[in-house]
Amino acid sequence: MLGTIPGKVFKRRISMSIKLTNKYYDTIKWLVLVVIPAATTAYVGLASIWGWPFSEEIAKTSAVLCAFLGAILGISNLQYKSEQNQEVNADERTEGN
């Protein structure tokens, strides 16, 4: 969020922490990359053959869910890498003394 005073701009940093265990991360990644797209493709394909309802809505919903969960995975991955880099840097400083 930005606030302004004549001649000054303030930026307020909003910190969000999303920490996932390896098990949750791997499960969500598998769902996003394999299960949801495969299930969506199967339903949309069969819906066109059998006349099942809502195939377009299901395809769009699937895309939104995959994008949302992919964003969570990306944030979690960046935070994990940042923490790992901080730990490595801290270890290097400790060993250097």
C-alpha positions in Angstrom: 0.0 0.0 0.0 1.2 3.5 -0.8 0.7 6.6 1.3 1.9 10.0 0.2 3.0 13.2 1.9 4.0 16.0 -0.4 7.5 15.1 -1.6 7.6 11.6 0.1 6.3 8.2 -0.8 6.0 5.5 1.8 5.8 1.8 0.9 4.4 -0.6 3.4 5.6 -4.1 2.9 3.0 -6.8 3.7 4.7 -10.0 4.6 3.0 -13.3 3.9 4.5 -16.5 5.1 3.4 -19.8 3.6 5.4 -22.7 4.9 4.5 -26.1 3.7 6.0 -29.4 4.9 7.7 -31.4 2.2 4.8 -33.9 2.2 2.2 -31.1 1.7 4.3 -29.4 -1.0 4.8 -32.7 -2.9 1.1 -33.6 -2.6 -0.1 -30.2 -3.8 2.5 -30.2 -6.6 1.3 -33.6 -7.8 -2.4 -32.4 -7.7 -1.6 -29.3 -9.7 0.7 -30.9 -12.3 -1.0 -34.3 -12.7 -4.3 -35.0 -11.0 -6.4 -31.9 -11.6 -5.4 -31.5 -15.3 -5.9 -35.2 -16.0 -9.3 -35.3 -14.3 -10.4 -32.1 -16.1 -9.3 -33.5 -19.5 -11.1 -36.7 -18.8 -14.3 -35.0 -17.8 -14.3 -32.4 -20.6 -13.5 -35.1 -23.2 -16.3 -37.5 -21.9 -18.7 -34.6 -21.5 -18.5 -33.9 -25.2 -19.2 -37.5 -26.1 -21.9 -38.2 -23.5 -23.5 -34.8 -23.2 -22.6 -34.2 -19.6 -23.2 -30.7 -18.3 -20.9 -27.9 -17.2 -17.8 -29.0 -19.1 -16.7 -25.4 -19.9 -17.3 -24.3 -16.3 -15.4 -27.3 -14.9 -12.4 -26.5 -17.3 -12.3 -22.9 -16.2 -12.6 -23.8 -12.5 -9.8 -26.3 -12.9 -7.6 -23.6 -14.5 -8.3 -21.2 -11.7 -7.5 -23.8 -9.0 -4.3 -24.8 -10.7 -3.2 -21.2 -11.0 -4.0 -20.5 -7.3 -2.3 -23.6 -6.0 0.6 -23.0 -8.3 1.0 -19.5 -6.9 1.0 -21.0 -3.3 3.7 -23.5 -4.4 5.8 -20.7 -5.9 5.6 -18.5 -2.8 6.4 -21.5 -0.6 9.4 -22.5 -2.8 10.8 -18.9 -2.9 10.5 -18.7 0.9 12.2 -22.0 1.3 15.1 -21.0 -1.0 15.4 -17.7 0.8 15.7 -19.4 4.2 18.2 -21.9 2.8 20.3 -19.0 1.4 20.2 -17.2 4.8 21.3 -20.3 6.6 24.2 -20.9 4.2 25.3 -17.3 4.5 25.1 -17.4 8.3 27.1 -20.6 8.3 29.8 -19.0 6.0 30.0 -16.0 8.3 30.4 -18.2 11.4 33.1 -20.4 9.7 34.9 -17.3 8.5 35.5 -16.0 12.1 
